[in-house]
């Protein structure tokens, strides 16, 4: 996103307002749906050598109309209140769109996770949890991993929560399988992105076998997306991370280097720049890293028929509009990457029941429900003659506004 464009939260609310108007909602209702229920900003003193560095932490709870709030916590130097608001709001619409009984929340700490030791990371997440324990809990607000955090971070969060509130494994999702996590959860976001990519190709009568894919990002989402795309028969021809990109027109064997920490360690004939992967000619482009990577500066160089948004808000509004007008079919983030929160829902459910599913059931449920959400959004797009992003917001805003009205919160 360039500095002249709308903030991340404003961009989300523009889509909410548009959907609300299409649905005929009153302006006050749209305002209520666009506002966050609670925003908490905390200071986190971190011991650094013989001194203390004070970090800023956040938890924004956007909506509880359809259930307890749900959303990840990210450690990244660019985290600020506006970004966390936008991501909390997106979680509200994402959970409503795929019809799981959650609202939206998001958390973060403004810190460069790559510079933290494990001890520092543990100290930060424990302090974050202690400061926010009164607004968290399995029937209030359930965190999960995000950029810069992982299953180990969630184990520390759960342990701190247990010290304060007693045994409640459903208080957080994305935990290690050995500590009440769910087999299948780690791969769920990437698997969902790949399944949506395959379904998109089928809907447009494009053969899944041999379809070319370029992926920006080799974190959790990017690597599992790449792996499942390969398993489904697609050809991943380019992928990148912060160290740069790799390319092979014949198709990269993702299984060979799936376990590598970074793409710098991969032996390959052709290397490209990290941003160049976005401009590779392919059937399917999957931005699965940071937001705002496709914008007014590079949108004319995009060379894909389909864009599946693995990351949150990877396209600016101007890029989204321009690319759609030029015939690119875009599957929005709140649909494409919702496999993660679907997987979190499965983990949460198992924790509450204290009953574990086999991974085959997890995958089968995920695939079925992602396909249902995709097809439902497609039907709404056709009904209202709108693009898929607008249709996704129509579905989600309709469900949340109905929940508000049924609760008696809005007349």
N, C-alpha and C positions, 0 to 999 in steps of 0.2 A: 504494500500500500504506500503510495506517495503521500507527501505531507499536504498536498492540495486536496486530497480526497477525504471522504467522511471517516470519522473514527469507527473502530470495529463495532462498538455498541450501537452507534447511529445506523450503521449498515444493516445490522440485524433488525433493528426497530423499523427501518424503512420497509423491510419485507413483511414484518408483523402487521404494520399499518395497511399495506397493500392487500394482504390476505383478509384483514378485518373488513376493509371496504367492500371487497368482492363478496364476503359473507353477509354484508349488511349490518355489521355491528355498530353500535353507537360509539361516538368519539370517546366518551368517558370510559367505556369498556376497553377500547383499544389502548387508552392511556394506562389503565390498570394492568393490562397484560404486558405492557412495555416497561413496567417499573419493577425494580427488585424489592423483595420483601425485607431483606436484611443485608447489610454490608458491614463486615467487621475488618478493621485494619489493626494489626498488632506489631509491636516491636519485638525482635528476637535477638537478644545479646548473644554473640558467638565468641567464645574464647579463641583468640588467635595469638599464639606465642605468649608473651607476658602482658598482652593488652586485650581489649574487647572491641569487636566490630559489631555494630547494631544493624541488623537486616530488617526489612519490612516484609511482613506476611499478610495474606489476605484470605478471607472466605466470604464469598458472595452467595447468598441464597435467593434465587430468583423467584421460584414458585413452588408451592406445596399443594396446589389445587388438585393434582392427580395422585398424590402420594408423597412419601418422604423425599427430600431433595437428594439428588445424586450427581456426582461430578468429580473429576480428577483433581489432583494437586500437582502443579508443575514447579520445578526449580529452574528458573531461567533469568538471566540478567535483564531481559526486556519486559518482564512481568510488571504490569501496573494495574491500577484499579479499573481503567476503561477496558483493558483486555480481559480481565477476570469477569467483569460484568457481561461482556459480549459472550464469553464462553459459557457462563452460567445460564444466560438466556438461551443460547443454542441447545444446551442440555434439556431445557424445558421442552423445546420444540422437537428435539430428537426423540426423547422418551415418549412423547405423545404420538409422534409419527409412527413409531414401531409398536405402539400400544402396550407398553409396560407400565406398571403402576408406580411411577416415580415422577417427581418434579425435577427442577434443575438447580444445580449449584456448581461452583468452581472455586478452587483455591490455588494459592501460589505463594512463592517466596522469591523476591528479587535477588537472585544470586547466580553466579556462573557455576553450574553443577560440575562442569569438567575440572574445576580447580579445587573441589572439595575432597578431603579424605573421607573414608567411610565413617570415622569417628565424628567428624564435623557434620556429615550428613545426618547421622543418627541423632546428634545433639539438636540439630535444627528441627527435625520432624517431631522429636519428643517435646520440645518447647512449643512448637506450633500446636500440637495436640493438647498439651496442658492449658494453653491459653484459650483454646476453643472448645474444650470438652463440654461446656454447658450448652452448646448449640449443635453438637454432633450426637450420633447414636443411630442404631439400626432402624428406628422408626422416626428419626428426625432428619438426619443428613449423613449420607454414606460416601466417604471419599474413595478414590481409586488412583492408580498410577497415571501419570501423564509425562510430558516431556521432562527429562532430568530426574525422574523418580521411577522406581521399579518394584518388583514383588518384595525385595528385601526391605525397602523403605516402608512398605505397607505392613510388613511383619513388625517393625519397630513401632509404627503408629498403633497397631492393634495391642501390642504389649503395654504401651503407655496407657491406652484407654482401659485395658483390663486392670491395671494397677489402681486406677481411679474409680472405675465403675463396676468392676467384676467381669466375669467371663461372658463376652458377647461377640463371638467371632463374626457375626453379620454386621458389625460396626464399620467394616471396611472391606472392599473387594479388591481383587488383583493380588491376593496373598500367595505365598508359595504353596504348592500342592501339599507339602509336608505339614503346613500350618493352616489347615482348613480351607485352602484354596481349591479351585475346581479344575480338574484336568480338562484342558480345552480353552480356558479363559485367556491364557497368554497369547494364543494365536487368534482369538476371536475377532479382533478389529480387522486384521489383515485378511483373514479368511472371508469375512463379510464383504470387504472391498473386492476381492477376487470373484466371489460369487455374483456380486452385482455387476461386475464387468462382463462376466460370461452371459448373464441374463440380458444385459444391454445389447450385446452382440446378437444374441438369438432374436430379440425383439426387432432388430433391424436387418434380419436375414443375412447376417455375416457369420461365416463358419468360425466356431470357437477354435477348432484345431488349426494351428498355424498362424492365428491372428497375432500381429506384432504389438508388443507392449514396451513402453518406456516408463520408468519409475524414478521419481525424485525422492530420495530418502532411503536409508538402510538401517533405520532404527527398528523398533518392534513392529510397527505397522508396515513399513516398506519391505522388510525381509520376509515376513509371513505372507504378505500380498504376492511378492515375487514367487515364493515357494509354491503357493496354492495355484497361482496362474500357470506355472509350469506343470503342476500335477493335472490341471484341467486341459492341458494340451496347447496352451498359448505359448508364444515364443517371446521371452523377455530379451530384447535386443540392447537395452541400455538401462543402467541404474547408477545412482550417485549418492554420495554422502558428503560430509563437510570436507573430506580430504580430496574430493574430485569424483569424476565419473569414469565408468568403463563401458565399452560398447563392443558388440559383435553382431553383425547382421544375420549370422547363422543361428543366433540364439545363445545366451549365456546359460551354463549349467549351474543354476542357483544352488542345487544340493551340494555341489562341490565346495562352495565357499560360504554356505549359510552360517556356519559357526564362527566365522572370522569376526574379529571385533570391529575392523574397519576395512573399507575397500582398498586402502593403501597396501594391505597385505595380500591382495589377490593378484595372481599371475595372469596377465591378459595382454593380448596384442595391441589393442587400441585404448588409449586413455583420452578422456575429454574433460572439459571444465565442469564443475559442479552444476552451474546454471545451464550449460549447453544441453543437458539431458532433456530439458523442457522443449527444446527446439528440434529434437530428432524426429524425422519422418516416421510415423507409426500409425497403427489403427487406434490404439488406446494409450492415452497419456494419463499417468496417475501421479499427481503431486501429493506426496505423503510425508512432507517435512513441515516447514513453517508456513504461516499464513502470509498472504499478500505477495506471493512469489510470481504470479502472473498478473501483470498490471499494464498501465498505459505505455510503459517503456518497452515491453517485450511482446505484447499480445499479437502484433502483426507477424511475428516470427514463429508462432505456434503452428505445428505441422501435423496435427492429429485429427482424426474424424470424431473421436469420442474422448471426453475428459471425465474421469471418475475421481472425485475429490476425496482422497484419503486423509489429507490434513484438514484442519479447521480453517475455513475462509482463505483458501489458497488463491482465489481469484478476487480482484477488486471488482466493484460494481461496473466500472467502465469496461474492464476486460471481459466480464461475463456477458454484457450486452453486445459488445463488438463481435465476440467469437460466435455467439448464437446467431447474430445477423449474417455471419459468413458461413453458416451451416454446420458449425460444430455442435454436437449433442453433448450436453453437460449434465452429469448426475451430481446433485448437490451433496455437500458434506453431511448434512443432517440425515440423509438417507444412506449414502455410500459408506460412511465410517461408523454407522450405528451398531455394527456387530459387537463393538467393545462394551457398550452399555447393555446390549442384549445378553452378552456373556456374563457381565456383572450381575444382571438380574438372576441368571441361572445360579450363580455362585451364592448370592444373597439368599435365594429360596432354599438351596441345599443347606446352608448354615442354619437357617431358622428351623428347618425340619430335622436338622442333625442327621441327614441322610445323603449319601454321596452317589452321584450318577456315574456310570461308565462313560468314557470319552466319546464312544460311538453315539450314545444318546444325545450328548451335548452338541456334537457336530450336526446330527440329524435335525434336532430342534432348531438350531441356529440357521441352517440352510433353508428349512421350510419357512421360518418366520421372516427371514430376510427377503425371500422370494415373494411372500405374501405382501410385505410392505412395499416392495418395488412395484408389483403389479397393481396394487391399490392406488399408489401415487400416479402411475401411468394412466389409470382410468380417470382420475380426477383431472389430470392434465388435458385429456381429451374432452371431458365434459365441459370444462371452462375455457378450452382453447388457449391454454397457457403453457409456459415452459415448466420443466420438472421441478425447478426450485420453487417457483410460485405455487405449484400444485402441492408440494411437500408442506409449505407453510399454511396453505388452505386447510389441509387435513389436520395439521398439528394445532393451529389456532382455533379451528372449529372444536376440537376435542377439549382443549383447555378452557375455552370460554363456556362450553357446555357444563364442564365440571364446576366452574365458578358459579354459574347460575343455579345449578342443582344444589350446591351447598348453601345457597341463599346469600352469597357474598355480593352478588350483583343482581340487579333487577332487570 
